[in-house]
Amino acid sequence: MNNKIWAFLIHLGTNCWMPKGAVADFPRPEEGFLFRDEMFTDKQTWRKVVDFLPSRGINTLLIDVADGVCYDRHPEISIPGAWTKAELRAELDRLRSMGITPIPKCNFSSGHNAWLKEYAYMIGTSKHYEVCKDVIEELIELFDTPPFFHLGLEEEEYEAIKGYPIAIIRAPWKKTEDAKFLFDVCRAHGVRPWIWAGDRDVMCFGGDEAFRKNVGTDVLLSNYFYHQLRCNDDAVNRYPFAEYCVKFAEWGYEQVPTGSTWTWHANNKDVMRFCKNYVDDKSIAGYMTAPWLMTVEKKYYALLADADNFAHARRDIYGDF
């Protein structure tokens, strides 16, 4: 099990959910998900959290970069107070010295791209393609050609973004066209694309057949589920998450199923138990926990608790922590 990905999601940039002027009806807006015109991540909290992770067996840090770094090619994207590239590069080196592989994440879903500022409203245009390519390439260089680049691409549906001032939802063929472009930018630099891939996200690509046809098996998938999952022989019929974990394995994809303590304290254990019992292990590249908490002082202990919960789930299900 030591060769598996044991990942923790952390936020550097934070404008990935609510664009400026959005209706503040997010279930927990106090967590910091509303648009901010200044850097929200606290450096001291960041350092204390990531320093704790190796003790919990975490070997991969998925960093939601977004507008949290000062870009050279598009400085207009960066939020005031964003980390300089030198600051982030030094932190990436420090993470590697601790045995943690840092992976960049920028969400290019039309529902999670407020960090792109005005370019978020140019989806599908040549300018949007240019900016996305520039950001990906700059981060690949900054992260010293990481093994993966997480592109997000989830929850691109009306119910998820109906409170936005402008709600952009691509037709499946257009989302597929744009996603293929992003995949190819990563591949051109020897980096594997990584995306969120819940059942609804498969539908946004046009359904099972279209997804299999257009999303190559080199793309790493993170199916995500944050609620209680009763692990039994009927789970595949009761939970779309379980259904698609099995399908992805049958279709030849590698996946990093993702849980959280966000809504159910035993979720990570539920996710691992189901996958260990019902999904071909060759398909399971690893697991990730996504606390969905901002990297700020008041969430410090909650972030530690999520990492600790993940470690104990691993111990209970796989027995190797």
N, C-alpha and C positions, 0 to 999 in steps of 0.2 A: 504493500500500500504506500510505501514511501515514495514511489515514483508518480503518484497521483498529485493533481493540483488540489491544494487546500487553500482556498482563496477567501479574502476579506475585501468587501467593497468599501472604499472610503471616498469622501467628497472633498475636492479641492475647490473647483468652481461649483457654484450652487444654482445658477440660473438655467436649470434643465427642466423645469416643470411649469411654472406660471410666468408667461410673458407679462410685461408691464401693462397694467390696466385690466388684467384678468379678474374674473369674479373670484373672490376669496372663499370658495366653498370646498377647498381641499379638506379631507377629513381631519387633518391635524396641522392647520396652518402655523401653529406655534412652533412647530419643529424647524421652521426656517425655509419652507418650500416656496414662499412668495418671492417675487422678483426683487432683487436688491441692486442698487447702483454702486455698491461698494463691496469690497472683499469681506466675506463673512467668516471664512475659516480661520480658526485661532491657531497660531503656530505652536504655542506651548502644548495645547491639547493634542494637536496632530502628533507631535513628537512623543508624548507620553503614551498615546494609543498605539502607535506603530512599534514602540519599544516593547510593548507588552505582547505583541503578536507572536514572536518566535516561541515564547514559553507556552503558547497554546497550539503549537504544531503548524502554524500557518506559514506557508512557503511562497504564497503569491499575493500581491497587493494590487487589486484593480483600482486604478486611480481615475476618478471622474474629473478630468482636467477642465474641459469646457473653456470658460472664459477666465480661469483662475491662474493663467500664466501670461506673461508678456510676449506676444507673438511678434516676430520680426516682420513677417510678410503682411500681416493684417493686425496692426496694433489697435485698430478701431474696435476690434472684438473684445480685447482684454478689459476686465473690470478695473476701476481705480483701486490700487492696492494689491493687484495681482502679483504673484511671485515672479521674480525675474527668472530668466532661463538659467542663470548661474546658480540661483538659490535652489531651483528644482533639480538641476543636474547634480549638485552636491548632495541633495537628499536622496536621489536615486542611487548614487554611489554608496551612500551610507546604508540604504536598504539592502543592497546586494552584499555588503560586507556582513550583514546580519543573517544572510541566507535566504533573503526574500527577493523574489523576482517581481519587479514592478512592471505593470501592464497599463498602457494608456487607454482611456475610454473617453469618447466624445459621442454624444447621442445625436444622430442625424434623422431621427423620427420627426415628422412634422408636429408631433405632440410634445416633444421634449427638446426643442432646439432654440429656445429663447436666447440661449447664450450666443447664438450667431448674429444677434442684433438685427439689423435691417435685412441681412441676407436670408433670415428665416422666412421671409415673405417672397423670396425669389426662387423657391424650389422648382427644379426642373429646367431652369434657365442656364445658359452658358456661364453666366457670372457665378451662380450658385455652385456649379460644377468646379469652376476655377478655385473658389474660396475653399470648398471642402477638400479638394486635392492639396491645396497649399497647406492647410492645417494638418492633414494627415501626414504629409511628407515632413513637415517641420517637427512634428512630435515623434515620428519614427526616428529621425536623426537625433533628437534630444534624448530619446530613450535607448539609443544605441542599438537600433534594429531589434526590437523586442520580438519574442516568438509569436505574439498575438496583438491585434488591435481590436478593441471592442467598439463596435459601431452603433450599439443601441438598436434602433429601428423598431421598437415595440409600441403597442397601444396607439396605433394610428387609426383611430376610429372616432366617430362623432361623440359618443358618450364620454370619452376620455377628455375631450377638448372643447366641449360645447360652451364652456364659460370663457373661452379666449376671445379677445377682440376680433381676431380674424382666425377662423378655424380652417386649416388646409388639410384636406384628406385626399391622398392620391388614389386614383383607380389602381387596381392590382397590377395591371400591365405597366403603369407608369412607376409605381413603387418598385417593381421588379427591375425595370430599366435603370432607375437611379441606384438601386442597391448593387446591381451588377457593376456599375461604374465604380462605386466605393470599394467593392471586393477587389476589382482589378487594380486599383491604386495600391492597395495593400500588397497584393500578390506581386506586383512589379518590383517591390522592394524586399521580397522574400519573407513577408509577414502574413500569417494566417488571419483571415477575418474571423471575428467572434461577434455573435449577435444574441439578443434576447429572442426566445422562440417559444412562447406559450401557444396554446391552441388558437387564441384569437389572432395572434400574429401570423400564424400559418394561413388563416383565412384572409388576412390583409394582403397576402401574396397570391391569393386566388384559390386557396384550398390545397388539399394534399397533393394532387397530381401536379399542379403548377409549381408548388413549393419544391417537390422532388426534381422537377425538370430544370428549375432555374437557380436553385441554391445548391451549389456544389458541395460534395461531401467533405471538401477540405475546410468548409466553414464550420467553426466550433459553435455549438448551440448551447444556450442556457435557458432551458425550460424553468419556469419559476412558479413557486406556490408557497403561500405564507400562512395557510390556515391549518386546521386539524385534518389529518388524513388517517383514516382507519385502514390499516394495512391488512388486507385479506384478499382472497381470490376474486372478490367482486370489485376490487378497487378500480380496475381498468374501466369498468362500466360506470362507476359512480363519479370518478374524478377525471376531467379532461387532462389534467397534469399527468396523471398516471398513464392514461391512454397514449399520450404523445411521447412520454419517455420510452414506452415499449415500441411505438412506431418508429421513432428516430433510430433506435437500435436496429430494428428490422430493415430500415432503409439504408443502413451503413454509415450513419453519422456518429461522430464523437460528440459527447455532451458533458456539460458541467451543470447538473441540476442545482438549483439555487433555492435556499430556504432563508428564514429570517425569524427573529423574535418579535417582529413588528406587530403581529396580531395574535400569535399563539406561541407560548413559551417552549413547547415541545416540538415545534415544526421541523427544525433541523433533524431531529431524531426520526420523525415520521418520514421525511424525505429520504434519508439514508436507508432506513429499514425497508421501505418499498423498493428502492432501486437495487439494494443488495439481494432481495428475495425474488424480484420479478424481472429485472433488466439484465441483459447480457453484460457482464463486467467489462468485456472488451470495448463496449460503447462508452463506459463511464471513465472519462479522462480525469475526473475529480469532482469536487463539490465546492460550492461557494455559499457564504452567508452574506446577506445584504441587510444590515440593520436599518437602512433608510433614516439615519439620523445625521444631522449636520455635525461637522467637526468643530464643536464649540464646547466651552467649559461646562455648561450646564448639562450636556449630554455625555460627559466624560465617562461616568460610571456605567451608563447604559451601553455605551460602545464596548467597554471592557466586558460587560456581562454577556453581550452578544457573542463576542469572540470566545469567551469561556464556555458558553452554552454549546457552541459549535464543536469545541474540543471534546466536551463530555459526550456529545452525540456520537462523535467519531469513536471515542473509547467504547461506548456501550454497543455500538453496531459493528464496528470493525476490530475493536480490541487491540489496536496498535498504537494508541496514544498513551 
